[in-house]
Amino acid sequence: MPLSDILARAAGLASEAGSGALKQLQHVRLPGVGQASATDDPQTAARRWRAVTVLTDPDQLRSATPAPLTRFGDRVEIRVTPAPGDRGAELAARFREPVGEDDLGELRSALREAKQRIETGEVLRNEPQPHGHRKQTPQGEALDGMVERAPKEGVL
């Protein structure tokens, strides 16, 4: 077997192992460090505040609920406070009752969308990708999976 084939095979196996390890590490949380896991007890997870810092005047945010958050209606509680260090406003929201993982993801996504609409006037998207279709590689497949989950998980 030629050396180039051996190296290509080794690279493919290493990529598969790396993507599997990355998938496992995405759900590792250290107590007291980082953001809360979406797999928390539903009662606890629903009552936890999710927040974004928005570069705007806090009084402007208090006057009207941002559009992406209005779709939740009375199911969510919204709080606006000045951000630390005079860096705008902190927009926070939490559910009033226990909800599922999908609802928590939708809330995180709505908060980020509200931040983008207030700061830039539009929601930034990376779809459709300008380079068109490509042959799926292990690294590309892992990246596409992360990009798909990123709006709800809040990480990429």
C-alpha positions in Angstrom: 0.0 0.0 0.0 1.5 3.4 -1.0 2.6 5.8 1.8 0.1 8.5 0.7 -2.8 6.0 1.1 -1.6 5.0 4.6 -1.3 8.7 5.6 -4.8 9.5 4.2 -6.3 6.6 6.1 -4.5 7.6 9.3 -5.7 11.2 8.9 -9.3 10.0 8.4 -9.2 7.8 11.5 -7.7 10.6 13.6 -10.4 13.0 12.4 -13.2 10.6 13.3 -11.6 10.1 16.8 -11.3 13.8 17.2 -14.9 14.6 16.3 -16.1 11.8 18.6 -14.1 13.3 21.5 -15.3 16.8 20.7 -18.9 15.6 20.7 -18.4 14.2 24.2 -16.6 17.3 25.5 -19.4 19.6 24.4 -21.6 18.3 27.2 -19.0 18.3 30.0 -19.6 21.0 32.5 -17.5 21.7 35.6 -19.6 22.7 38.7 -19.6 26.4 39.1 -17.7 27.0 35.8 -19.2 28.2 32.5 -22.8 28.2 31.5 -25.5 25.9 32.8 -26.2 22.6 31.1 -29.5 22.2 29.2 -29.7 18.8 30.8 -30.3 20.3 34.3 -33.4 19.4 36.3 -36.3 21.0 34.3 -37.6 23.0 37.3 -34.1 24.4 37.9 -33.2 25.0 34.3 -36.5 26.9 33.6 -35.9 29.2 36.6 -32.3 30.1 35.6 -31.8 33.5 34.0 -30.4 33.5 30.5 -28.8 36.9 29.7 -27.0 38.8 26.9 -25.3 42.2 27.1 -26.7 44.6 24.5 -24.9 47.8 23.5 -27.8 50.1 24.1 -29.4 52.3 26.8 -31.2 50.2 29.4 -34.1 52.6 29.4 -34.6 52.0 25.7 -34.9 48.2 26.3 -37.3 48.7 29.2 -39.8 50.6 27.0 -40.7 47.7 24.8 -40.1 43.9 24.7 -37.7 43.0 21.8 -39.5 41.3 19.0 -37.8 37.8 19.2 -38.9 37.5 22.9 -42.6 38.5 22.3 -43.3 35.1 20.8 -43.0 33.6 24.3 -45.8 35.8 25.7 -46.4 35.5 29.4 -44.4 32.2 29.6 -41.2 34.2 30.2 -40.1 36.8 32.7 -37.8 39.6 31.3 -35.3 41.7 33.3 -33.3 44.7 32.0 -30.4 46.0 34.1 -27.4 48.2 33.4 -24.5 46.1 32.2 -21.3 46.1 34.3 -18.8 48.7 33.4 -21.3 51.0 31.6 -21.3 48.6 28.6 -24.9 49.0 27.8 -27.8 46.9 29.1 -28.1 43.3 30.3 -31.2 41.7 28.8 -32.2 38.6 30.8 -35.1 36.2 30.5 -36.3 33.0 32.2 -39.4 30.7 32.0 -42.0 30.9 34.7 -42.7 27.1 34.6 -40.8 24.0 33.8 -40.0 23.5 30.1 -38.1 21.1 27.9 -34.6 21.4 26.4 -36.0 22.7 23.1 -37.8 25.6 24.7 -34.6 26.5 26.6 -32.7 26.5 23.3 -35.4 28.6 21.7 -35.0 31.2 24.5 -31.3 31.3 24.2 -31.6 31.8 20.4 -34.3 34.5 20.9 -32.0 36.4 23.3 -29.1 36.4 20.8 -31.4 37.4 17.9 -32.8 40.3 20.0 -29.2 41.4 20.7 -28.3 41.4 17.0 -31.5 43.2 16.0 -31.0 46.0 18.5 -27.3 46.4 17.9 -27.1 46.0 14.1 -30.7 46.1 12.8 -30.6 42.6 11.4 -29.9 39.0 12.3 -26.6 37.8 10.9 -26.7 34.4 9.1 -24.1 32.1 7.6 -26.6 30.3 5.3 -26.5 29.8 2.5 -22.8 29.3 2.4 -21.2 31.2 -0.5 -18.9 28.3 -1.6 -21.8 26.0 -2.6 -21.9 22.3 -2.1 -18.8 20.4 -1.2 -17.9 16.8 -0.6 -18.5 16.0 3.0 -15.3 15.3 5.0 -15.2 14.2 8.6 -14.1 17.7 9.7 -16.8 19.4 7.5 -19.4 17.1 8.9 -18.4 17.9 12.5 -18.4 21.6 11.7 -21.8 21.5 10.0 -23.3 19.7 13.0 -21.9 22.3 15.4 -23.2 25.1 13.3 -26.6 23.5 13.2 -26.8 23.2 17.0 -25.1 26.5 17.8 -28.1 28.8 17.8 -29.8 26.8 20.6 -26.7 25.8 22.5 -25.0 29.2 22.4 -21.6 27.8 21.5 -19.8 26.9 18.4 
